[in-house]
Amino acid sequence: MNRILSLSLLLTPVLLATACARASEEAVSSPGTATATASAVEATAGATIDPELPLAIVHKTASCGCCGVWADHLKAAGFAVEIRDTDDMHPVKQRLGVPAGKASCHTAEIGGYVVEGHIPASDIKRLLKERPTARGLVLPGMPAGSPGMEMPDGHVQPYTVELVLADGSTQSFAQHGQGG
C-alpha cells in the first residue's frame, strides 16, 4: 500500500503537467480555440451567456492550455469571459490580493472578487449569490480532476476551495473530490 501511495504522489505532478500540456496542444491544434485579444469577449459555440452573471476577466499566460480549458468551463456555465494574456502573472496576483502560497496558474476578476485557480463555476456562482465580505476564492495548485484539469479516467483528487477574507486569511468554502 505504501508503494502505491508513493507512486501516486510521484506521478500526480507528472500527470498534471501532461494534462496542462495536452490541453495547450489541443488549443493550438483546434481551429476556433485561438486566444482572444484583451478587448474581445469570447463565446463558446452552443454556450449561452447568462446576463445575470458578471464578466469574468481571466489573466493567464498565453501558453497555458489548462487555463483556456477552465475559461471554457466558465463559458459553459453562462459566464462571458475576457482573456488577458500576460507574460508576468505576479503583479496581477499582487494587485488582486492573492495570499502568498495560494497561487495557481491563472487569476480571474469576477463581480468584484478575485478567483484564483481551477475553481468550479458552481462555487463562483455561490460566492456571487452570498456576496460575503471577502477578497474572493482560491484553489492553490492544480488539483487533478478540478475544472480544466480533468483526468482521462475521471479521477478527482480531493481539494478544498478557500474563501479569502478581507485580512488575507482563508477558510474552507467548498470541498470537492472523493470524500469531499
C-alpha positions as CSV (number, residue, x, y, z in Angstrom):
1,M,0.0,0.0,0.0
2,N,2.8,2.4,0.8
3,R,4.4,1.6,-2.5
4,I,1.1,2.5,-4.3
5,L,0.8,5.8,-2.3
6,S,4.4,6.7,-3.0
7,L,3.9,6.0,-6.7
8,S,0.7,8.1,-6.8
9,L,2.4,11.0,-5.1
10,L,5.3,10.9,-7.6
11,L,3.1,10.5,-10.7
12,T,0.5,13.2,-9.8
13,P,2.7,16.2,-10.7
14,V,3.7,14.5,-14.0
15,L,0.1,13.7,-14.9
16,L,-1.0,17.3,-14.1
17,A,1.8,18.7,-16.2
18,T,0.9,16.4,-19.0
19,A,-2.8,17.3,-18.8
20,C,-1.9,21.0,-19.0
21,A,0.5,20.5,-21.9
22,R,-2.1,18.3,-23.7
23,A,-4.8,21.0,-23.2
24,S,-2.3,23.5,-24.6
25,E,-1.6,21.4,-27.6
26,E,-5.3,20.8,-28.2
27,A,-5.9,24.5,-28.0
28,V,-3.2,25.2,-30.6
29,S,-4.3,22.5,-33.0
30,S,-8.0,23.1,-32.8
31,P,-9.5,25.7,-35.1
32,G,-11.7,28.2,-33.3
33,T,-9.9,28.0,-30.0
34,A,-7.4,30.8,-30.7
35,T,-6.7,33.2,-27.8
36,A,-8.7,36.4,-27.9
37,T,-7.3,39.8,-27.7
38,A,-7.6,41.7,-24.4
39,S,-10.6,43.6,-25.5
40,A,-12.5,40.7,-27.0
41,V,-15.1,38.7,-25.1
42,E,-15.1,35.0,-26.2
43,A,-18.1,32.8,-26.6
44,T,-18.2,29.1,-26.8
45,A,-20.2,27.5,-29.5
46,G,-23.5,26.4,-28.0
47,A,-22.9,28.2,-24.7
48,T,-25.4,30.8,-23.7
49,I,-24.2,33.8,-21.8
50,D,-26.3,34.5,-18.6
51,P,-26.9,38.3,-18.5
52,E,-27.3,38.0,-14.7
53,L,-23.6,36.9,-14.3
54,P,-20.8,39.4,-14.3
55,L,-18.0,39.3,-16.9
56,A,-15.1,37.0,-16.0
57,I,-11.7,38.6,-16.8
58,V,-9.2,35.8,-16.9
59,H,-5.5,36.6,-16.6
60,K,-3.2,33.9,-17.8
61,T,0.0,33.2,-19.8
62,A,-0.5,32.7,-23.5
63,S,1.0,29.2,-23.5
64,C,-1.2,27.7,-20.7
65,G,-3.8,25.3,-22.2
66,C,-5.4,24.3,-18.9
67,C,-6.3,27.9,-18.2
68,G,-8.1,28.1,-21.5
69,V,-10.0,24.9,-20.7
70,W,-11.0,26.4,-17.3
71,A,-12.2,29.5,-19.2
72,D,-14.3,27.2,-21.4
73,H,-15.8,25.7,-18.2
74,L,-16.9,29.2,-17.2
75,K,-18.4,29.9,-20.6
76,A,-20.3,26.6,-20.4
77,A,-21.7,27.8,-17.1
78,G,-23.0,31.0,-18.6
79,F,-20.2,33.5,-17.9
80,A,-19.0,35.9,-20.6
81,V,-15.2,35.6,-20.5
82,E,-12.5,38.0,-21.5
83,I,-9.0,36.6,-21.7
84,R,-6.0,38.7,-20.9
85,D,-2.7,37.1,-21.7
86,T,0.3,38.3,-19.8
87,D,3.9,37.3,-19.5
88,D,4.1,38.1,-15.8
89,M,1.3,37.0,-13.5
90,H,2.9,38.2,-10.3
91,P,1.8,41.8,-10.5
92,V,-1.8,40.7,-11.2
93,K,-1.9,38.4,-8.2
94,Q,-0.3,41.0,-6.0
95,R,-2.8,43.7,-7.2
96,L,-5.8,41.4,-6.5
97,G,-4.5,40.3,-3.1
98,V,-3.9,36.6,-3.8
99,P,-2.3,35.4,-0.5
100,A,1.2,34.0,-0.5
101,G,1.3,30.3,-1.1
102,K,-2.2,30.2,-2.5
103,A,-1.4,30.8,-6.2
104,S,-2.3,28.8,-9.2
105,C,-1.7,29.2,-12.9
106,H,-4.4,31.8,-13.7
107,T,-6.3,34.6,-11.9
108,A,-9.7,35.9,-12.6
109,E,-11.7,39.0,-11.7
110,I,-15.4,38.3,-11.4
111,G,-18.0,40.5,-9.8
112,G,-15.5,42.4,-7.6
113,Y,-13.9,39.2,-6.4
114,V,-10.6,37.5,-7.2
115,V,-10.9,33.9,-8.3
116,E,-7.6,32.1,-8.2
117,G,-7.1,28.7,-9.9
118,H,-9.3,25.9,-11.2
119,I,-12.4,26.7,-9.1
120,P,-15.7,25.2,-10.2
121,A,-18.2,27.6,-11.7
122,S,-20.8,26.4,-9.1
123,D,-18.6,27.7,-6.3
124,I,-18.2,31.1,-8.1
125,K,-22.0,31.3,-8.5
126,R,-22.4,30.6,-4.8
127,L,-19.9,33.3,-3.9
128,L,-21.8,35.8,-6.1
129,K,-25.1,34.9,-4.6
130,E,-24.0,35.0,-1.0
131,R,-21.8,38.1,-1.5
132,P,-19.6,37.7,1.6
133,T,-17.3,40.4,2.7
134,A,-14.1,38.8,1.3
135,R,-11.4,39.2,-1.4
136,G,-12.6,36.1,-3.2
137,L,-11.8,32.4,-3.7
138,V,-8.5,30.5,-4.1
139,L,-7.6,27.0,-5.1
140,P,-3.9,26.6,-4.7
141,G,-2.0,24.4,-7.2
142,M,-3.7,22.4,-9.9
143,P,-5.7,19.5,-8.4
144,A,-6.3,16.6,-10.7
145,G,-10.0,16.5,-11.7
146,S,-10.7,20.1,-11.0
147,P,-12.2,22.1,-13.9
148,G,-9.6,22.4,-16.6
149,M,-7.6,19.6,-15.0
150,E,-9.9,16.7,-15.8
151,M,-8.3,13.3,-15.9
152,P,-8.9,10.7,-18.6
153,D,-10.1,8.2,-16.1
154,G,-12.4,10.7,-14.3
155,H,-10.4,10.7,-11.1
156,V,-10.9,13.7,-8.9
157,Q,-8.2,14.4,-6.3
158,P,-9.9,15.7,-3.1
159,Y,-9.4,19.5,-2.9
160,T,-10.7,22.5,-0.9
161,V,-11.7,25.8,-2.3
162,E,-10.9,28.5,0.2
163,L,-12.5,31.9,0.9
164,V,-10.0,34.7,1.2
165,L,-11.2,37.0,4.0
166,A,-10.5,40.8,3.9
167,D,-7.4,40.4,6.1
168,G,-5.9,37.8,3.7
169,S,-6.6,34.8,5.9
170,T,-8.5,31.9,4.4
171,Q,-11.2,29.5,5.5
172,S,-12.8,26.5,3.8
173,F,-15.5,27.4,1.3
174,A,-16.2,24.1,-0.5
175,Q,-14.9,20.5,-0.6
176,H,-14.6,18.5,-3.8
177,G,-13.4,15.1,-4.9
178,Q,-13.5,11.7,-3.2
179,G,-14.6,12.2,0.4
180,G,-15.4,15.9,-0.4
